[in-house]
Amino acid sequence: LAAELGEQKIRVNAVSPGPVKTRAASGLSHFDALMEEAASRAPLHQLVTLEQIGDITAFLASPKAAHISGQTIYIDNGYNTLG
C-alpha cells in the first residue's frame, strides 16, 4: 500500500503494539498470567501503555516522520524480538 500511494505523497505505516491492559482484553481467559508473562519476557520487562502507543502513532502522523513509510513499528518493549 505504501508503494501504491507513495506517488501521491501518502505515507502508510502500521503499528503493532504488544499486549495492553484494556477492559476488553481482561475478558480473555488467563489474562493476568498472559500479561505477567509478556512483561517478564520483554527485554524491557514491562508492558506498553495506551499513552505510549498514542505517542508513537502521533509521531508517525507528524511532520517529524515525513520520511517514514512502509514500516511496521513494534511498540512492545522489544517483545517481538523474541521470535
Rosetta blueprint (number, residue, H / E / L):
1 L L
2 A H
3 A H
4 E H
5 L H
6 G H
7 E L
8 Q L
9 K L
10 I L
11 R L
12 V L
13 N L
14 A E
15 V E
16 S E
17 P E
18 G L
19 P L
20 V L
21 K L
22 T L
23 R L
24 A L
25 A H
26 S H
27 G H
28 L L
29 S L
30 H L
31 F H
32 D H
33 A H
34 L H
35 M H
36 E H
37 E H
38 A H
39 A H
40 S H
41 R H
42 A L
43 P L
44 L L
45 H L
46 Q L
47 L L
48 V L
49 T L
50 L H
51 E H
52 Q H
53 I H
54 G H
55 D H
56 I H
57 T H
58 A H
59 F H
60 L H
61 A H
62 S L
63 P H
64 K H
65 A H
66 A L
67 H L
68 I L
69 S L
70 G L
71 Q L
72 T E
73 I E
74 Y E
75 I E
76 D L
77 N L
78 G L
79 Y H
80 N H
81 T H
82 L H
83 G L
